[in-house]
Amino acid sequence: QVQLVESGGGLVQPGGSLRLSCQASRNIFDYNVMGWYRQAPGKEREVVAKITFGGNDYVVDFAKGRFTISRDYNRNTLFLQMNSLKPEDTAVYYCNAVNSYTSKTLWGQGTQVTVSS
């Protein structure tokens, strides 16, 4: 079973940057959509950004202009570059991979991002 492992979270001051990584344990070319989700305490998990195998990306409104999603196929890695971080970005960030044809879905274990002065 392929596994997704996130890294790169941590504590950062408002206005700072973090780069999250999601490493797959093997190639995941059969998962045509990958994305980042987040879940803040007491809130439901929400999508942050997605990217398709063809490179089309989608970023939710609260992250537009601040977050960038990218994928390195050769290294089976997904990235989320987060700039201009705000306290409300504090959450556990999860990596997700989906085969939209079979609905097979993978989740990582999450990485904590805390934005605080």
C-alpha positions in Angstrom: 0.0 0.0 0.0 1.5 3.3 -1.0 2.0 5.8 1.8 2.0 9.6 1.8 4.3 11.4 4.3 4.1 15.1 4.9 6.9 17.3 6.2 7.8 20.9 6.5 5.3 22.1 9.1 6.3 24.1 12.1 6.0 27.4 14.0 6.3 30.5 11.9 5.6 34.2 12.6 2.8 36.0 10.8 4.0 37.1 7.4 6.5 34.2 7.2 6.8 31.3 4.8 6.8 27.5 4.9 7.2 24.9 2.3 5.3 21.6 2.8 6.3 18.4 1.1 4.4 15.2 0.6 6.5 12.2 -0.3 4.9 9.1 -1.8 6.5 5.7 -1.0 6.3 4.8 -4.7 5.3 6.3 -8.0 1.7 7.4 -8.0 1.0 8.2 -11.6 -2.3 6.4 -11.3 -3.5 9.1 -8.8 -4.4 11.8 -11.2 -5.3 14.5 -8.7 -3.3 15.5 -5.7 -4.0 18.1 -3.2 -3.5 19.8 0.2 -6.2 20.0 2.8 -6.2 21.5 6.2 -8.1 21.1 9.5 -8.1 23.7 12.2 -9.2 22.8 15.8 -12.9 22.6 16.0 -13.4 22.9 12.2 -14.0 20.6 9.4 -11.2 19.6 7.0 -11.1 21.9 4.0 -9.4 21.9 0.6 -6.5 24.3 0.2 -5.2 23.5 -3.3 -5.3 20.7 -5.9 -3.2 19.8 -9.0 -4.0 17.4 -11.8 -1.6 15.0 -13.5 -1.6 17.5 -16.4 -0.5 20.3 -14.2 -3.7 22.2 -13.9 -4.0 23.7 -10.5 -6.7 25.0 -8.3 -6.2 27.2 -5.2 -9.0 28.3 -3.0 -9.7 31.9 -2.6 -8.2 32.3 0.9 -4.9 31.0 -0.4 -4.7 32.7 -3.8 -1.7 34.9 -4.2 -0.1 33.4 -1.1 0.0 29.6 -1.6 1.4 27.7 -4.6 1.0 24.0 -5.3 3.4 22.0 -7.4 4.3 18.4 -8.1 7.6 16.7 -8.9 6.7 13.5 -10.8 10.2 12.2 -10.9 10.5 12.4 -7.1 6.8 11.4 -6.4 6.5 14.5 -4.3 3.9 17.2 -3.9 4.7 20.6 -2.5 2.8 23.5 -1.0 4.7 26.8 -0.9 3.0 29.1 1.7 3.9 32.7 1.9 2.5 35.7 3.8 1.1 33.3 6.5 -1.6 34.4 8.8 -2.6 33.2 12.2 -5.8 31.8 10.7 -3.7 29.5 8.5 -2.9 27.6 11.7 -4.0 24.0 11.1 -2.9 20.4 10.4 -2.2 20.2 6.7 -2.9 16.9 4.9 -1.7 15.6 1.6 -4.3 13.8 -0.5 -4.1 11.7 -3.7 -7.1 10.6 -5.7 -7.7 8.4 -8.7 -10.8 10.2 -10.0 -11.7 7.2 -12.2 -11.8 4.7 -9.4 -12.3 7.1 -6.5 -9.3 5.4 -4.7 -8.0 7.9 -2.2 -4.9 8.3 -0.1 -4.2 10.5 2.9 -1.1 11.4 4.7 -0.9 11.7 8.4 -0.7 15.4 8.5 1.8 18.1 9.5 1.1 20.9 12.0 1.4 24.5 10.8 1.3 27.1 13.6 1.4 30.8 12.7 1.9 32.9 15.8 4.0 35.7 17.1 
